[in-house]
Amino acid sequence: MHRLQRLLRPKSIAAFGGRQAATVVSESIKMGFAGAIWPVHPTKDEVAGRKAYRSVAELPDAPDAAFVGVNRHLTIEVIRALAERGAGGAVCLAAGFRETETCEDDGGRLEAELVAVAGQMPLIGPNCYGLINYATGAVLLPDQHGGIRLAENGRGVAIITQSGGMAVNMTMQKRGLPIAFLLSAGNQAQTGISEIALGIIEDERVTALGLHIEGFDSASGFERLAARARELKKPIVALKVGRSEQARKATLSHTASLAGSDAASDAFLKRLGIARIDSIPSFIEALKLLHVTGPLPGYRLSSMGGSGGEVSVMADSAVGRLVHFPPLTDQHRAHVKSVLGSLLAVGNPLDFNTFIWHDERALIKTFTAMVSGGFDFNMLLLDFPRSDRCSNADRLMVARAFEMALKTSRAQGAIVSSLPENMPEEYTAQVIAGGLTPLCGFSEAMDAAQAAALIGCAWREPLAQPIDTTGAGASILARVTQDEAEAKERLIRAGLPVPKGARVSNALEAVASSTALGFPVALKVLGVAHKSELGAVRLNLTDAESVSAAACDLLKISSDLYVERMVHGGVAELIVGFTRDPMFGPVMTLGSGGVLVELLRDTISLLLPATREDLDSALRGLKFYRLFDGYRGRPRADLEAAIDAIVGIAEFARQHAGEIEELDINPLIVCAEGKGAWIADALLVLGK
């Protein structure tokens, strides 16, 4: 039995406090909760028609679940008593703990004390709005909500958020998403989102899981969650905040959660096969699609509509996404045309026009012909009219024809409305009963399909190794930046491909070292970032005279110079960077390098360890990868040497994860096949 079993699926509820506790009692009664409900209040004899008790000690038995809605100081005493009585767990509403800790406030100390008195008893919160089990009617949430109890043997999704307000708002949706569990995690002082989710996904009534994440409670906890979700075939989507600096600051003030870097969070979720969603409407639509259909086998979509205008808008919705509308094969196009007629242009998306709108047999034949193309998912664009002013009979017939076509072809599909209000909630249940997903909004539908396809593709790959969090932890006290010569010396000792070089302090030394290294050479000022912008580097110096002149010029900037053998035959330039994330440890940035790296922004982030296959896939996903493949007659790049170098750099970063704050290799010059890859510049920042 999971340690949260009694709390998540209680047979008895105790509610402590005033108005909020009364709401818990009344809402549980309203939802038809069949178990015992015990209000606890110091002066009232009854709450919402139920007998009230004065304390934990007076309760008839140890409650499975307790809602504690009293002030933060009294909360600690109530939790202590519940733990001693053997309660199954508690939800703590009170704020004023770690999320508000300042020099004048002792919220952090109070939160530590709260966790200590709870002991082994599960504790959700504090600063937490509570939970609802829509399967049993248990409501431990001090507010009204818009959800309905699941029918017997009914199924739905589970939603876990770090915001009580967002949790309640999601229950108010009119998009037809059935919800089995809703839970707010709050500060995650003792029990984090990953553990809560592990307790919930085991429930047979849960089909998919949606997470609103401000901060991860545990990297290893999320890895266990992702692995178990895959075993149970229960997909996960996440609304992870923290893309902006304002959002990261807000997470600290809201729940004192560590948001971590956005790039690291993105890489972590992708590694786990959890689809990241950026908006609340798309979050709801993705959960709906996963509830009805589950993960998709790929990104190839078809779409049909009776209006050229909406078909065009849908086509544009695929721009910039992985999901796409592949053109029809000649054979498939001919088949659709033979059914639809020669007067219409046939493509994907398909405008089937409205001349067959009232002919159900013609609609079935057309839809069947289109979805027979082996697409990963099929969409029918259909807006339902206002029921107060219009008839919906023709729309229902069109939907029925699409349903029959999908069943005939054993295909999967959705009915997509252009506007949310044009998919009224009263129709969504009918659509779902027919095996279709009712999706609201073209962009949201595309987000949902992409999320489902991402999960499907991730599940076909082996489960990723656990990440190496050796370098994770609190911020360092000081940062020490090594110059290029010092950094490269460490890289050379690690066996990495670094051109030969030497530190020099005058023109004579520069000439002598250049002659020993062999021309051409590069001459650089040490201790200066962005050398090219400051004129602090000279390249392709081919003789002693040019080296001497360059040295005299650069010595005006600094007396500390570095001379290095030039790399010849470069085909492509990469950036291979690492930063230490306090949550995940070393985070790799891999992408197009050189002086235009900030302008091009063609990069991808990965967590360690990263396999050769991971790196190869990452490189192939970059826009500039065509340079590796012999772009416009240029020689092919030495891909194997590039991956060898990146693997070595990554291993160096792992071995020194406890001290490296930043490592920036830019550029890693990749030469033609057989000529290798070389570290041309390096920045190393150590933490103390």
C-alpha positions, -999 to +999 in steps of 0.1 A: +000+000+000+013+034-009+019+056+021-006+082+008-034+056+003-055+066+033-051+103+026-059+101-011-087+076-008-101+082+027-130+065+045-131+091+072-124+129+071-117+153+099-120+191+092-103+216+116-111+253+116-139+277+109-153+288+075-129+268+054-134+236+074-172+241+072-169+242+034-150+210+034-178+193+054-206+207+032-189+200-001-181+164+009-217+159+019-228+175-014-206+152-034-221+122-016-190+111+003-201+079+021-175+078+048-175+095+082-171+133+084-159+148+117-158+186+120-134+198+148-142+232+163-135+246+198-170+261+205-195+248+179-216+217+186-223+210+149-210+221+115-231+218+083-254+194+102-226+171+115-216+167+151-185+188+159-157+176+182-134+198+204-101+182+196-082+153+180-084+134+212-123+135+212-126+120+176-142+086+174-111+072+156-079+083+139-091+099+106-078+087+073-076+123+060-076+156+079-081+191+065-063+216+088-076+251+082-062+270+113-034+295+118+002+285+112+011+282+149-020+262+158-015+241+127+017+227+142-002+216+174-030+199+154-005+181+132+014+168+162-019+155+177-029+138+145+004+121+141+003+108+177-033+096+171-022+076+139-041+097+113-036+087+076-024+121+066-032+158+066-037+188+042-023+220+057-040+252+044-021+278+064+005+300+047+033+320+064+059+292+063+090+290+042+074+309+013+073+341+034+106+338+053+123+371+058+147+386+083+116+396+104+098+363+100+106+327+111+085+309+084+114+286+076+118+275+112+081+269+115+080+248+084+108+226+097+090+222+130+058+213+112+076+185+092+093+173+124+060+169+144+043+152+114+069+124+116+059+095+094+024+108+089+020+121+053+017+159+051+006+179+020+015+216+021+016+238+040+002+268+020-019+242+002-055+244-009-062+206-006-075+178-027-107+163-043-112+126-051-140+127-076-143+089-076-154+087-039-166+123-033-140+132-007-135+169-008-107+184+013-107+217-004-121+249+012-139+263-018-166+257-043-155+238-074-170+229-108-162+192-110-187+164-109-184+130-092-173+102-115-199+077-125-195+042-111-166+026-130-159+060-146-124+071-154-107+105-157-075+124-155-056+135-123-044+171-120-018+182-094-009+218-091+012+241-069-015+267-070-049+263-053-064+290-074-054+273-106-067+240-093-101+254-086-101+272-120-094+240-138-125+224-123-146+252-138-136+242-174-165+235-198-144+216-222-156+181-213-125+169-195-134+143-169-113+147-137-108+118-113-084+136-088-075+172-082-048+182-058-028+212-047+007+205-034+016+239-019+051+242-004+060+204-008+076+207+027+074+169+033+056+153+004+064+165-031+045+164-064+064+133-076+054+112-046+018+125-047+017+116-084+031+081-077+003+076-052-024+087-077-014+070-109-018+036-093-055+042-092-073+023-120-097+052-125-069+075-136-061+076-173-035+104-176-018+129-153-014+167-156+012+185-135+015+223-129+050+226-116+067+256-101+096+237-087+106+200-088+107+183-054+131+156-064+149+147-097+150+110-087+113+112-076+103+124-111+124+097-127+106+070-107+073+086-116+080+087-153+092+051-153+060+039-134+038+060-157+053+043-187+047+009-172+011+017-165+006+034-199-005+066-182+009+096-200+020+128-183+019+164-194+034+193-175+027+230-173+061+241-160+065+278-152+098+295-151+106+306-187+108+343-175+128+358-147+096+371-132+081+337-131+112+322-113+110+350-087+073+344-083+078+307-075+100+317-046+074+341-032+045+317-037+057+283-025+095+288-019+101+263-047+133+263-066+123+267-103+158+259-116+169+270-151+142+268-178+166+250-202+174+224-176+137+219-168+129+215-204+157+190-210+146+170-179+110+167-189+119+157-224+143+131-211+115+116-190+090+115-218+068+141-201+053+166-226+057+202-216+027+226-223+029+264-222-007+274-217-037+264-195-061+258-224-036+236-242-029+218-210-066+209-207-069+199-244-038+177-242-051+159-211-084+154-229-067+138-259-046+116-238-077+105-218-096+095-249-069+083-273-036+081-254-002+087-269+000+090-306+024+069-328+038+099-347+035+134-359+017+129-392-018+145-392-047+148-415-074+175-413-107+181-431-131+209-431-160+222-451-146+258-454-115+268-473-109+296-447-108+273-417-087+247-436-061+274-444-060+286-407-055+249-396-027+245-421-009+275-408-013+262-372+013+235-381+040+260-389+069+258-364+056+225-349+067+189-351+032+178-360+025+184-396+002+177-425+021+156-450+011+158-487-011+130-500+006+103-521-005+102-557-025+070-551-042+084-520-050+117-538-065+098-567-086+077-543-100+108-525-107+125-558-126+096-571-149+098-542-152+136-539-153+144-575-130+162-600-142+197-594-124+201-560-087+204-553-076+175-531-049+180-505-041+178-468-057+196-450-088+188-472-115+213-480-144+189-489-167+219-495-203+219-483-221+205-514-221+170-497-229+185-462-264+170-460-255+137-477-245+114-449-234+085-473-212+109-493-197+123-461-189+088-448-173+078-482-152+110-483-141+108-447-133+071-450-112+078-482-092+106-464-085+088-431-074+056-449-040+072-456-024+058-425-020+091-406-011+091-370-041+112-361-071+127-380-090+159-374-124+171-385-130+208-382-165+213-369-181+241-349-214+234-333-240+262-336-256+281-307-283+258-293-304+288-282-308+301-318-299+273-342-304+236-350-275+212-345-289+183-365-266+187-395-235+190-373-244+158-354-248+140-387-213+152-399-198+141-366-215+107-369-201+102-404-166+110-392-170+085-363-181+058-387-152+065-411-126+062-383-141+029-371-140+015-406-104+025-411-094+016-375-080+051-372-080+077-344-093+112-346-107+143-330-134+169-338-119+203-335-138+236-331-122+269-340-135+285-308-140+269-273-176+282-271-184+264-304-178+230-287-205+231-259-200+209-230-233+190-236-218+177-269-184+166-256-198+136-237-214+123-269-182+129-289-161+110-263-186+082-262-181+077-299-143+073-294-134+108-306-117+136-287-135+169-287-108+196-290-114+233-286-093+257-307-070+250-336-037+260-319-047+241-287-055+210-308-021+211-324-004+215-290-024+185-277-015+164-308+022+173-305+023+165-268+006+131-274+030+123-303+060+133-282+050+109-255+043+082-279+077+086-296+095+088-262+078+056-250+092+037-280+128+046-269+146+030-240+142+047-206+169+073-201+196+067-175+191+085-142+207+120-144+239+127-125+231+153-099+266+154-083+269+191-090+235+200-077+231+219-044+232+254-029+249+283-045+286+287-041+303+314-020+326+328-047+334+323-084+369+322-099+374+325-136+404+308-151+420+323-181+421+305-214+456+291-209+447+277-174+415+262-187+431+246-217+459+232-196+432+213-176+415+201-207+448+189-222+455+169-190+421+153-195+431+141-229+408+165-248+417+177-284+432+212-278+457+228-302+492+233-289+497+267-273+519+287-249+516+317-226+538+347-236+544+382-222+562+400-250+568+401-287+601+381-286+584+353-267+555+354-290+577+350-321+598+322-305+567+302-294+551+307-328+581+294-346+582+263-323+545+256-327+546+261-365+527+286-386+500+298-390+491+307-354+466+327-335+475+353-308+451+362-281+448+384-250+443+363-219+417+372-192+393+389-217+359+376-226+344+381-261+379+387-276+367+394-311+344+423-300+374+439-282+399+433-310+418+411-286+426+383-310+446+380-342+442+349-365+461+333-393+495+348-385+518+332-410+553+345-402+574+360-374+569+396-387+531+394-385+533+378-350+556+405-338+534+432-351+503+416-336+520+412-303+530+448-301+494+458-308+478+434-283+503+442-255+485+476-253+455+457-239+474+433-216+508+419-211+494+384-207+491+368-242+485+333-255+498+320-288+483+289-304+485+267-335+457+276-359+431+249-368+428+244-405+400+231-426+371+240-403+337+230-417+315+239-387+318+256-353+300+243-323+294+256-288+296+230-260+288+247-227+280+236-192+264+254-163+257+241-128+220+239-121+212+238-084+184+212-091+200+190-118+237+195-117+256+200-150+235+211-179+249+210-214+242+235-241+251+222-275+246+242-307+259+264-334+290+282-321+313+310-331+308+348-328+271+346-339+260+321-312+238+347-293+223+359-326+215+325-341+203+309-309+204+274-325+211+253-294+197+224-274+201+216-238+209+181-224+214+167-189+242+142-181+249+115-187+243+118-224+250+089-247+265+091-281+231+084-295+217+114-275+244+137-289+240+125-324+203+131-323+208+165-307+232+176-334+209+163-362+181+184-347+200+217-350+193+240-380+229+242-389+234+205-391+233+207-429+268+221-427+279+187-413+263+170-443+282+188-470+261+219-475+262+232-511+293+212-521+313+219-490+332+189-475+313+167-450+322+174-413+340+149-391+308+140-371+324+111-352+353+133-341+329+159-330+309+134-309+341+120-295+352+155-284+317+163-269+317+130-250+351+138-236+341+173-226+309+160-209+329+135-190+353+162-178+323+183-167+309+152-148+341+144-131+345+180-118+308+187-113+313+197-077+336+227-086+326+238-122+301+266-123+305+272-160+325+257-188+322+273-222+339+257-253+332+281-282+341+272-308+347+236-310+360+236-346+349+206-366+370+198-396+364+177-427+360+140-423+391+124-409+406+158-398+391+158-363+375+184-340+395+209-319+388+231-289+397+266-301+386+286-271+376+278-235+362+296-205+362+279-171+346+293-140+351+275-107+331+278-076+345+280-041 
